[in-house]
């Protein structure tokens, strides 16, 4: 029983990671196109940013299409991770249902609905795949029977049973996070920042990504702004350390610092991985502290970003607190570099501690 539960747990972790990984390019295209379209708009009281340029309006339409697809794509690839190709179609269909106002109350369950429906679609499709059918039906199983049976079963379960509870959970979550200010906002920022740096693009990082995207879908952009700052801090902080604390890094690591800086500027947290692999006990605490502080400050300062991407490249999508976006990121980067300077010994000291290698004497020399 314990082995079965562990297998299911591993499958779910893999499924969520796969879903977020495939969803991210869609979200990035949508978010950046939408943000660029708003650059040429004019702030209008009561209406937000109004865009009148035809080209920018079309760019905004592309962005809206991308963002509109993120929930169906998430559900589709969660189902795909569990059931393979047969899970894709029911995942898309039920994911679209999660993003569409349905029922008497016109409930949109968003990311919570997409994650649950993706899991259900995957396991139901996997079950239908095991059905023993005749040779006549075998060719149409993947294109007719599996998608129709799975979509109808999961779709009806959603409409008659799940839509109400999930909708209530989403409303509670949105209401709670909308009221987060001051100390509670700081705590949320610290948690998101630590999650961003903890595994540098791994499952914990992707969990935080999914959480902030779920809030964005509900019109809450503060946690996303804080999280995107945190994602850029690890590679930028390490790069700064390689520039100013040169005695703490080997020559090859100092050369990698330039590429880490570039990856940080475009918001790719994975730029910190090569350094963490070499010395986890000094790098990981430093980047977690720096990212947590940067994200916590961003929540205090009310930074908001409409773009699901980090780094300075995404500054156009910061719709509130653009100056603080840069300042808080810089503070997190400096703190990371300072922590690394304190925790890491000089390279010369490391070399001295290594035992001298004894000369190898072969049997031929003894003869």
Order of alpha helices (4+ residues) and beta strands (2+ residues): alpha-beta-beta-alpha-alpha-alpha-alpha-alpha-alpha-alpha-alpha-alpha-alpha-alpha-alpha-beta-beta-alpha-alpha-alpha
